């Protein structure tokens, strides 16, 4: 199995590091106790009630949940030989939350029977799917994480769609899912503590096989270990720990990533030392974070849930780890480009344009009614155009913009796995939109569009800066995008938990629905698409020279910095405008460029226009399916596109090992 590894740390010891964290945690918790409200004059001691039934159970839950997540992450990293694996990056937490959401929406009896069992089933299903999708590349670390994070995005889209369908019935679960540690009794701490004790006992019994996991599979087998069976057993223990935390307090991400990483940086070298130190560091990390959340709380309660606060810390941690990761695996690659070359690529573009036009016409006339499938004509078509035409135009324009943005990003970075959704740029657009809704609740479409584009630009500039600092490697660029996307989603979770009139609007945006687009909005989006795509025709030389590298492009007379900046602004504007209408999850920005490359249309401006036309075609199909699959109900367009795009991304990663 391939492995990414952290360099051996020097100069620090785990014990002093742990003592420093303990002192910080005790100091902050003392401040929390000092700041608790004075409640005099009651018939019974409210101060004592608050202390023994809220503050102390909350602290115990934070410590035990942090330890459980730290041990879960350490086990996953050991058994998969992957220092960036944890319940969040492998999709376990998202799968558990989706299972709870499905149960609450459609089968509440399951929650009454066993909430923890339901979460465990969702976590097991998620990690099984991630492992199955990554098996062909030998569980290569980046493939595992990209598969897990893609699955997390798809699970998030499904949860958002369920909330839109079921309304207030499951919205409370979405808020709870942001990871709140508010407690009213000791029951969650007792349950998590019991599961942690059982997992610690299992880990102690498995310490010898876990030590052998430091060898490769062949070496472990030669010493008599059943590698696959042991791997599945350890993963089951890790999933059970994560599921117990999710079922009790919601999704708390990145503790399982941070605790083992900090243990290694602090000086823990042996596997046993990491497995011992990670739960302790995880407990202290979550306790410290929760104390900070309580200290910044106002009279209305916590400003953000603890899970969202940890997510905000986890993104920078993963970015900090990127330069320290060294790869023992071959570089990530994708299927080789066919040798087909079009003598007249304009004909191929014309063919794609005709296909997109026919798809749009089909979406306008074909559909279902109460009597079955039907083609709308005459007066009926005239009536339906008012409903169908705006969303068809919006889907085509947004798909074209996302496809073009993905193509430009791939040319900018020289990375065929880049795209606005994968690099966190679309999620950045969501942060811009949330900021505008928070600061100006009555903002009009123009301001919201500008805020969305501004958020996308900020995210894209940040990920490009990180990629430049780490050498523009495909693996590190993907992981940087994952980190930024997770930070953005943590911010959005905090926005949801805070409530307010913009929460439901932002939730609909996350699911990527186009059914609320009116004719004026569709016309604005189409006009923006034309304005943003026209400059691509003038940038053909830039797009041809930049993938050759800054040195070669500069020697051929290209002003590299200026061209990169202008193309970055263009791609960010495309992403921000498109994501405003179809959400952050479509993955059209990845599908369009790859299909264009497979068709042999991979040169300069032709590549961007081909990607735009294919993106329009894909999103038109997704929008039509969104109307038809659950008729008479409407599904979010972005959800349907994500359900196609997520598996496509993982398929590309699998094929890359054989065709790169």
ABEGO torsion letter per residue (X at the ends): XBBBBBBBBBGBBAAAAAAAAAAAAAAAAAAAAAABBBBBGBABBAAAAAAAAAAAAAAAAAAAAAAAAAAAAAAAAAAAGBAABBAAAAGAAAAAAAAAAAAAAABAAAAAABAAAAAAAAAAAAAAAAAAAAAAAGGBAAAAAAAAAAAAAAAAAAAAAAAAAAEAAAAAAAAAAAGBABBABAAAAAAAAAAAAAAAAAAAAAAAAAAAAABBAAAAAAAGBBAAAAAAAAAAAAAAAAAAAAAAAEBBBGAAAAAAAAAAAAGBABAAAAAAAAAAAAAAAAAAAAAAAAAABBAAEBABBAAAAAAAAAAAAAAAAAAABBBABBBBBBBBBBABBBABAAAAAAAAAAAAAAAAAAAAABBBBAAEBBBBBEAAAAAAAAAAAAAAAAAAAAAAAAAAAAAAAAAAAGBAABBAAAAGAAAAAAAAAAAAAAABAABBAAAAAAAAAAAAAAAAAAAAAAAAAAGGBAAAAAAAAAAAAAAAAAAAAAAAAAEEAAAAAAAAAAAGBAAABBAAAAAAAAAAAAAAAAAAAAAAAAAAAAAAEAAAAAAAGBBAAAAAAAAAAAAAAAAAAAAAAAEAAAGAAAAAAAAAAAAGBABEAAAAAAAAAAAAAAAAAAAAAAAAAAOABBBBAAAAAAAAAAAAAAAAAAAAAAAX
